[in-house]
Amino acid sequence: MSEAPLAIIAGRGPLPRLVAENCRKRGRPYRVVVFEGEPVDWTDGHPVIHASFEKPGRMFAALREAGCKVATFAGGMQRPKLNPLRFDLKMMRLAPQLVAGLKGGDDATLRTIGAIFEAEGLELQAAQDLAEDVLVPEGVLTRAAPSEADRRDTERAAAIVAAMGTVDVGQGAVVAQGLCLGVESIQGTDILLSFVAETGSRFRPDPKGARGVLYKAPKPGQDRRFDLPAIGPRTMEGAARAGLAGVAVEAGGVMALSLGEAVATADRLGLFLWGR
């Protein structure tokens, strides 16, 4: 029995392309849904549905016409700035539910959007289950390995990330010598690492002590069909600029969309990458 056509709700980054290429390789029919204003530039040769945040009725009609029964959210998106003057009838009905959801954290927002898609008869699947080998495995993946002090800093960072997750804030924290040098919020990991690079050195008590660790993990209870944390070569470069010893992640809970390149970058910079 052939698989149902897949709707790939495409955001930034390589993940939606990886999902589309995996579908094409396996012969699964699919459509790439690209929203106005999203910088998606790889869709030549792929079947595309162009969509507007203000006109979901048109998008859902196109998905029904294409026979899509399953949808996946892949890649990051900015929260849309909605123009009520452009709303179609479907959006007018959805607006109270959607606007309330947009006022919450990322997980709450995505749960709201997911519920809208499910109400339209679309089953939701996790993007990491539709692309090959994107989750960071368990173990130290680099030549460098975390020291005992790094492992203690990682434990502290993991506790901070878990605490932030209960209020749906962020998925990452930097800890050095037991002190939290920064946490991830809506601005993302790159901004966190830039902040630590600019401010962190003055707060490490021992200049010769542990340099610090970035830790990333999903939020406790997070719906893992949406917005799993991700790392890549740029994360390693940012961690190096921040003066950190390495990056640790929850094994099986964080995506590395270019794992080989991330490991090579970490090795070049003398950092560790640890799937904890």
C-alpha atoms as a printed R data frame, in Angstrom:
    type eleno elety resid chain resno       x      y      z
1   ATOM     1    CA   MET     A     1   0.000  0.000  0.000
2   ATOM     2    CA   SER     A     2   1.469  3.383 -1.013
3   ATOM     3    CA   GLU     A     3   1.990  6.098  1.573
4   ATOM     4    CA   ALA     A     4  -0.334  9.081  1.664
5   ATOM     5    CA   PRO     A     5   0.972 12.273  0.043
6   ATOM     6    CA   LEU     A     6   2.902 14.389  2.528
7   ATOM     7    CA   ALA     A     7   2.556 18.143  3.030
8   ATOM     8    CA   ILE     A     8   5.931 19.614  4.051
9   ATOM     9    CA   ILE     A     9   5.333 22.943  5.802
10  ATOM    10    CA   ALA     A    10   8.680 24.459  4.934
11  ATOM    11    CA   GLY     A    11  10.604 26.910  7.087
12  ATOM    12    CA   ARG     A    12  14.226 28.032  7.142
13  ATOM    13    CA   GLY     A    13  17.213 25.728  7.163
14  ATOM    14    CA   PRO     A    14  18.040 22.442  5.443
15  ATOM    15    CA   LEU     A    15  15.497 20.185  7.204
16  ATOM    16    CA   PRO     A    16  12.536 20.665  4.823
17  ATOM    17    CA   ARG     A    17  14.796 20.024  1.837
18  ATOM    18    CA   LEU     A    18  16.089 16.833  3.455
19  ATOM    19    CA   VAL     A    19  12.516 15.633  4.034
20  ATOM    20    CA   ALA     A    20  11.539 16.445  0.435
21  ATOM    21    CA   GLU     A    21  14.589 14.671 -0.976
22  ATOM    22    CA   ASN     A    22  13.887 11.622  1.169
23  ATOM    23    CA   CYS     A    23  10.313 11.534 -0.136
24  ATOM    24    CA   ARG     A    24  11.521 11.776 -3.719
25  ATOM    25    CA   LYS     A    25  14.108  9.041 -3.181
26  ATOM    26    CA   ARG     A    26  11.481  6.708 -1.717
27  ATOM    27    CA   GLY     A    27   8.864  7.572 -4.321
28  ATOM    28    CA   ARG     A    28   6.453  9.088 -1.818
29  ATOM    29    CA   PRO     A    29   4.266 11.867 -3.258
30  ATOM    30    CA   TYR     A    30   4.589 15.219 -1.490
31  ATOM    31    CA   ARG     A    31   3.992 18.942 -1.705
32  ATOM    32    CA   VAL     A    32   6.228 21.667 -0.293
33  ATOM    33    CA   VAL     A    33   4.158 24.445  1.307
34  ATOM    34    CA   VAL     A    34   6.007 27.769  1.153
35  ATOM    35    CA   PHE     A    35   4.585 30.787  2.967
36  ATOM    36    CA   GLU     A    36   4.970 34.364  1.804
37  ATOM    37    CA   GLY     A    37   8.014 36.023  3.329
38  ATOM    38    CA   GLU     A    38   9.820 32.806  4.238
39  ATOM    39    CA   PRO     A    39  13.297 32.560  2.618
40  ATOM    40    CA   VAL     A    40  12.929 29.107  1.018
41  ATOM    41    CA   ASP     A    41  15.188 29.004 -2.057
42  ATOM    42    CA   TRP     A    42  15.685 25.300 -2.867
43  ATOM    43    CA   THR     A    43  12.311 24.324 -4.316
44  ATOM    44    CA   ASP     A    44  13.168 24.257 -8.038
45  ATOM    45    CA   GLY     A    45  12.166 20.827 -9.297
46  ATOM    46    CA   HIS     A    46   9.889 20.163 -6.299
47  ATOM    47    CA   PRO     A    47   6.055 20.361 -6.297
48  ATOM    48    CA   VAL     A    48   5.172 23.555 -4.425
49  ATOM    49    CA   ILE     A    49   2.045 25.059 -2.926
50  ATOM    50    CA   HIS     A    50   2.416 28.788 -2.314
51  ATOM    51    CA   ALA     A    51   0.562 29.928  0.786
52  ATOM    52    CA   SER     A    52  -0.276 33.029  2.786
53  ATOM    53    CA   PHE     A    53  -0.682 33.117  6.551
54  ATOM    54    CA   GLU     A    54  -3.814 35.212  6.107
55  ATOM    55    CA   LYS     A    55  -5.455 32.788  3.638
56  ATOM    56    CA   PRO     A    56  -5.355 29.272  5.118
57  ATOM    57    CA   GLY     A    57  -8.568 28.321  3.313
58  ATOM    58    CA   ARG     A    58  -6.771 28.460 -0.026
59  ATOM    59    CA   MET     A    59  -3.875 26.386  1.338
60  ATOM    60    CA   PHE     A    60  -6.081 23.667  2.820
61  ATOM    61    CA   ALA     A    61  -8.066 23.471 -0.426
62  ATOM    62    CA   ALA     A    62  -4.825 22.993 -2.371
63  ATOM    63    CA   LEU     A    63  -3.701 20.258  0.042
64  ATOM    64    CA   ARG     A    64  -7.013 18.441 -0.342
65  ATOM    65    CA   GLU     A    65  -6.766 18.692 -4.125
66  ATOM    66    CA   ALA     A    66  -3.254 17.199 -3.948
67  ATOM    67    CA   GLY     A    67  -4.548 14.319 -1.819
68  ATOM    68    CA   CYS     A    68  -2.361 15.174  1.181
69  ATOM    69    CA   LYS     A    69  -3.416 13.322  4.307
70  ATOM    70    CA   VAL     A    70  -0.240 13.843  6.356
71  ATOM    71    CA   ALA     A    71   1.686 17.017  7.214
72  ATOM    72    CA   THR     A    72   5.026 17.761  8.822
73  ATOM    73    CA   PHE     A    73   6.475 21.037 10.089
74  ATOM    74    CA   ALA     A    74  10.127 21.341  9.098
75  ATOM    75    CA   GLY     A    75  12.436 24.303  9.648
76  ATOM    76    CA   GLY     A    76  12.128 27.498 11.620
77  ATOM    77    CA   MET     A    77   9.647 30.300 10.978
78  ATOM    78    CA   GLN     A    78   9.253 33.801 12.278
79  ATOM    79    CA   ARG     A    79   5.956 34.496 14.002
80  ATOM    80    CA   PRO     A    80   3.817 36.088 11.306
81  ATOM    81    CA   LYS     A    81   2.614 39.665 11.443
82  ATOM    82    CA   LEU     A    82  -0.978 39.157 10.373
83  ATOM    83    CA   ASN     A    83  -2.885 41.723  8.318
84  ATOM    84    CA   PRO     A    84  -6.616 41.381  9.114
85  ATOM    85    CA   LEU     A    85  -7.502 43.162  5.863
86  ATOM    86    CA   ARG     A    86  -6.201 40.114  3.963
87  ATOM    87    CA   PHE     A    87  -8.035 37.431  5.971
88  ATOM    88    CA   ASP     A    88 -10.080 34.889  4.052
89  ATOM    89    CA   LEU     A    89 -13.224 33.385  5.587
90  ATOM    90    CA   LYS     A    90 -11.327 30.457  7.073
91  ATOM    91    CA   MET     A    91  -8.876 32.811  8.775
92  ATOM    92    CA   MET     A    92 -11.699 34.952 10.151
93  ATOM    93    CA   ARG     A    93 -13.036 31.855 11.916
94  ATOM    94    CA   LEU     A    94  -9.591 30.734 13.086
95  ATOM    95    CA   ALA     A    95  -8.291 34.153 14.176
96  ATOM    96    CA   PRO     A    96  -9.416 34.080 17.843
97  ATOM    97    CA   GLN     A    97  -7.874 30.614 18.374
98  ATOM    98    CA   LEU     A    98  -4.683 31.457 16.475
99  ATOM    99    CA   VAL     A    99  -4.097 34.875 18.034
100 ATOM   100    CA   ALA     A   100  -4.487 33.372 21.525
101 ATOM   101    CA   GLY     A   101  -1.940 30.687 20.626
102 ATOM   102    CA   LEU     A   102   0.560 33.214 19.265
103 ATOM   103    CA   LYS     A   103   0.662 34.892 22.678
104 ATOM   104    CA   GLY     A   104   2.166 31.789 24.288
105 ATOM   105    CA   GLY     A   105   5.585 30.172 24.054
106 ATOM   106    CA   ASP     A   106   6.783 28.354 20.972
107 ATOM   107    CA   ASP     A   107   5.445 24.963 22.044
108 ATOM   108    CA   ALA     A   108   2.016 26.376 22.887
109 ATOM   109    CA   THR     A   109   1.912 28.259 19.582
110 ATOM   110    CA   LEU     A   110   2.853 25.189 17.556
111 ATOM   111    CA   ARG     A   111   0.339 23.014 19.400
112 ATOM   112    CA   THR     A   112  -2.365 25.511 18.434
113 ATOM   113    CA   ILE     A   113  -1.300 25.494 14.782
114 ATOM   114    CA   GLY     A   114  -1.040 21.708 14.830
115 ATOM   115    CA   ALA     A   115  -4.577 21.408 16.182
116 ATOM   116    CA   ILE     A   116  -5.807 23.547 13.274
117 ATOM   117    CA   PHE     A   117  -4.158 21.220 10.766
118 ATOM   118    CA   GLU     A   118  -5.575 18.158 12.526
119 ATOM   119    CA   ALA     A   119  -9.051 19.680 12.443
120 ATOM   120    CA   GLU     A   120  -8.647 19.828  8.659
121 ATOM   121    CA   GLY     A   121  -8.097 16.063  8.589
122 ATOM   122    CA   LEU     A   122  -4.294 16.075  8.362
123 ATOM   123    CA   GLU     A   123  -2.266 13.641 10.452
124 ATOM   124    CA   LEU     A   124   0.896 15.225 11.849
125 ATOM   125    CA   GLN     A   125   4.259 13.462 11.716
126 ATOM   126    CA   ALA     A   126   7.592 14.539 13.175
127 ATOM   127    CA   ALA     A   127  10.085 15.817 10.602
128 ATOM   128    CA   GLN     A   128  12.920 13.897 12.253
129 ATOM   129    CA   ASP     A   129  11.049 10.670 11.442
130 ATOM   130    CA   LEU     A   130  10.850 11.632  7.761
131 ATOM   131    CA   ALA     A   131  14.517 12.436  7.131
132 ATOM   132    CA   GLU     A   132  17.467 10.103  7.500
133 ATOM   133    CA   ASP     A   133  19.921 10.204 10.396
134 ATOM   134    CA   VAL     A   134  19.264 13.712 11.684
135 ATOM   135    CA   LEU     A   135  19.216 13.026 15.445
136 ATOM   136    CA   VAL     A   136  22.436 13.320 17.454
137 ATOM   137    CA   PRO     A   137  23.369  9.844 18.742
138 ATOM   138    CA   GLU     A   138  24.610  8.983 22.217
139 ATOM   139    CA   GLY     A   139  28.289  9.360 23.042
140 ATOM   140    CA   VAL     A   140  31.221 11.718 22.549
141 ATOM   141    CA   LEU     A   141  31.479 12.258 18.794
142 ATOM   142    CA   THR     A   142  34.689 14.301 18.641
143 ATOM   143    CA   ARG     A   143  38.374 13.888 19.387
144 ATOM   144    CA   ALA     A   144  38.011 16.211 22.369
145 ATOM   145    CA   ALA     A   145  36.008 14.875 25.317
146 ATOM   146    CA   PRO     A   146  34.320 16.640 28.243
147 ATOM   147    CA   SER     A   147  36.288 16.820 31.467
148 ATOM   148    CA   GLU     A   148  34.712 16.073 34.834
149 ATOM   149    CA   ALA     A   149  34.236 19.815 35.324
150 ATOM   150    CA   ASP     A   150  32.547 20.025 31.911
151 ATOM   151    CA   ARG     A   151  30.238 17.171 32.886
152 ATOM   152    CA   ARG     A   152  29.284 18.970 36.109
153 ATOM   153    CA   ASP     A   153  28.580 22.142 34.109
154 ATOM   154    CA   THR     A   154  26.461 20.085 31.727
155 ATOM   155    CA   GLU     A   155  24.410 18.690 34.622
156 ATOM   156    CA   ARG     A   156  23.796 22.225 35.840
157 ATOM   157    CA   ALA     A   157  22.851 23.440 32.352
158 ATOM   158    CA   ALA     A   158  20.481 20.479 31.881
159 ATOM   159    CA   ALA     A   159  18.670 21.398 35.098
160 ATOM   160    CA   ILE     A   160  18.346 25.008 33.914
161 ATOM   161    CA   VAL     A   161  16.992 23.960 30.504
162 ATOM   162    CA   ALA     A   162  14.472 21.643 32.161
163 ATOM   163    CA   ALA     A   163  13.310 24.455 34.465
164 ATOM   164    CA   MET     A   164  12.944 26.914 31.560
165 ATOM   165    CA   GLY     A   165  11.036 24.329 29.592
166 ATOM   166    CA   THR     A   166   8.304 24.078 32.197
167 ATOM   167    CA   VAL     A   167   7.339 27.667 31.347
168 ATOM   168    CA   ASP     A   168   7.883 27.169 27.577
169 ATOM   169    CA   VAL     A   169  10.806 29.583 27.229
170 ATOM   170    CA   GLY     A   170  13.892 28.030 25.633
171 ATOM   171    CA   GLN     A   171  15.883 24.919 24.865
172 ATOM   172    CA   GLY     A   172  19.473 25.888 25.675
173 ATOM   173    CA   ALA     A   173  21.775 27.279 28.364
174 ATOM   174    CA   VAL     A   174  25.473 28.010 28.837
175 ATOM   175    CA   VAL     A   175  27.133 27.157 32.143
176 ATOM   176    CA   ALA     A   176  30.785 27.632 33.142
177 ATOM   177    CA   GLN     A   177  32.236 26.734 36.563
178 ATOM   178    CA   GLY     A   178  28.712 26.156 37.828
179 ATOM   179    CA   LEU     A   179  27.511 29.628 36.835
180 ATOM   180    CA   CYS     A   180  24.856 30.271 34.186
181 ATOM   181    CA   LEU     A   181  26.323 32.687 31.637
182 ATOM   182    CA   GLY     A   182  23.215 32.830 29.454
183 ATOM   183    CA   VAL     A   183  19.976 31.130 28.468
184 ATOM   184    CA   GLU     A   184  18.228 30.759 25.141
185 ATOM   185    CA   SER     A   185  14.976 32.636 24.632
186 ATOM   186    CA   ILE     A   186  12.975 33.529 21.544
187 ATOM   187    CA   GLN     A   187  16.051 35.093 19.880
188 ATOM   188    CA   GLY     A   188  17.703 31.665 19.490
189 ATOM   189    CA   THR     A   189  21.032 29.936 20.056
190 ATOM   190    CA   ASP     A   190  23.185 32.180 17.862
191 ATOM   191    CA   ILE     A   191  22.190 35.255 19.883
192 ATOM   192    CA   LEU     A   192  22.802 33.365 23.145
193 ATOM   193    CA   LEU     A   193  26.329 32.450 22.062
194 ATOM   194    CA   SER     A   194  27.037 35.992 20.869
195 ATOM   195    CA   PHE     A   195  25.893 37.296 24.261
196 ATOM   196    CA   VAL     A   196  28.216 34.885 26.084
197 ATOM   197    CA   ALA     A   197  31.086 35.817 23.752
198 ATOM   198    CA   GLU     A   198  30.597 39.495 24.610
199 ATOM   199    CA   THR     A   199  29.945 39.202 28.343
200 ATOM   200    CA   GLY     A   200  30.967 35.778 29.650
201 ATOM   201    CA   SER     A   201  34.675 36.168 30.363
202 ATOM   202    CA   ARG     A   202  34.220 38.555 33.286
203 ATOM   203    CA   PHE     A   203  31.934 36.105 35.108
204 ATOM   204    CA   ARG     A   204  34.179 33.010 35.105
205 ATOM   205    CA   PRO     A   205  35.662 33.058 38.636
206 ATOM   206    CA   ASP     A   206  38.805 31.105 37.728
207 ATOM   207    CA   PRO     A   207  40.445 32.230 34.460
208 ATOM   208    CA   LYS     A   208  42.167 28.835 34.277
209 ATOM   209    CA   GLY     A   209  39.057 26.843 35.222
210 ATOM   210    CA   ALA     A   210  36.398 25.140 33.096
211 ATOM   211    CA   ARG     A   211  35.565 27.235 30.029
212 ATOM   212    CA   GLY     A   212  31.903 26.286 29.870
213 ATOM   213    CA   VAL     A   213  29.351 24.208 27.955
214 ATOM   214    CA   LEU     A   214  26.358 24.901 25.754
215 ATOM   215    CA   TYR     A   215  23.606 22.371 26.491
216 ATOM   216    CA   LYS     A   216  20.496 21.906 24.331
217 ATOM   217    CA   ALA     A   217  17.497 19.628 24.860
218 ATOM   218    CA   PRO     A   218  13.762 19.541 24.186
219 ATOM   219    CA   LYS     A   219  11.461 21.028 26.803
220 ATOM   220    CA   PRO     A   220   9.930 18.590 29.292
221 ATOM   221    CA   GLY     A   221   6.640 17.393 27.824
222 ATOM   222    CA   GLN     A   222   7.345 19.090 24.483
223 ATOM   223    CA   ASP     A   223   5.347 17.822 21.528
224 ATOM   224    CA   ARG     A   224   8.255 16.405 19.555
225 ATOM   225    CA   ARG     A   225   6.410 16.682 16.273
226 ATOM   226    CA   PHE     A   226   7.358 20.367 16.366
227 ATOM   227    CA   ASP     A   227  10.475 22.451 16.845
228 ATOM   228    CA   LEU     A   228  13.072 20.002 18.111
229 ATOM   229    CA   PRO     A   229  16.263 21.884 18.981
230 ATOM   230    CA   ALA     A   230  19.013 21.707 16.377
231 ATOM   231    CA   ILE     A   231  22.738 22.264 16.111
232 ATOM   232    CA   GLY     A   232  25.157 22.514 13.220
233 ATOM   233    CA   PRO     A   233  28.595 23.763 12.213
234 ATOM   234    CA   ARG     A   234  27.576 27.353 12.986
235 ATOM   235    CA   THR     A   235  26.744 26.296 16.553
236 ATOM   236    CA   MET     A   236  30.294 25.000 16.961
237 ATOM   237    CA   GLU     A   237  31.743 28.211 15.572
238 ATOM   238    CA   GLY     A   238  29.593 30.271 17.939
239 ATOM   239    CA   ALA     A   239  30.612 28.109 20.894
240 ATOM   240    CA   ALA     A   240  34.277 28.637 20.013
241 ATOM   241    CA   ARG     A   241  33.827 32.416 19.806
242 ATOM   242    CA   ALA     A   242  32.128 32.256 23.217
243 ATOM   243    CA   GLY     A   243  35.233 30.562 24.638
244 ATOM   244    CA   LEU     A   244  33.422 27.322 25.509
245 ATOM   245    CA   ALA     A   245  34.930 23.858 25.805
246 ATOM   246    CA   GLY     A   246  32.142 22.194 23.884
247 ATOM   247    CA   VAL     A   247  28.493 21.448 23.179
248 ATOM   248    CA   ALA     A   248  26.354 18.800 24.843
249 ATOM   249    CA   VAL     A   249  22.863 17.773 23.751
250 ATOM   250    CA   GLU     A   250  20.209 15.279 24.749
251 ATOM   251    CA   ALA     A   251  20.992 12.217 22.652
252 ATOM   252    CA   GLY     A   252  18.068 11.397 20.356
253 ATOM   253    CA   GLY     A   253  16.350 14.686 21.206
254 ATOM   254    CA   VAL     A   254  18.361 17.199 19.167
255 ATOM   255    CA   MET     A   255  18.847 17.359 15.411
256 ATOM   256    CA   ALA     A   256  22.167 17.873 13.658
257 ATOM   257    CA   LEU     A   257  21.325 18.491 10.031
258 ATOM   258    CA   SER     A   258  24.997 18.341  8.984
259 ATOM   259    CA   LEU     A   259  26.388 16.091 11.698
260 ATOM   260    CA   GLY     A   260  29.594 15.157  9.875
261 ATOM   261    CA   GLU     A   261  30.352 18.803  9.171
262 ATOM   262    CA   ALA     A   262  29.507 19.785 12.761
263 ATOM   263    CA   VAL     A   263  31.901 17.133 14.110
264 ATOM   264    CA   ALA     A   264  34.628 18.205 11.680
265 ATOM   265    CA   THR     A   265  34.163 21.854 12.696
266 ATOM   266    CA   ALA     A   266  34.309 20.933 16.381
267 ATOM   267    CA   ASP     A   267  37.496 18.903 15.817
268 ATOM   268    CA   ARG     A   268  39.081 21.788 13.929
269 ATOM   269    CA   LEU     A   269  38.248 24.171 16.773
270 ATOM   270    CA   GLY     A   270  39.209 21.767 19.574
271 ATOM   271    CA   LEU     A   271  35.668 21.478 20.969
272 ATOM   272    CA   PHE     A   272  33.778 18.413 22.119
273 ATOM   273    CA   LEU     A   273  30.328 17.364 20.910
274 ATOM   274    CA   TRP     A   274  28.575 15.038 23.342
275 ATOM   275    CA   GLY     A   275  25.246 13.252 22.922
276 ATOM   276    CA   ARG     A   276  24.304 12.894 26.600
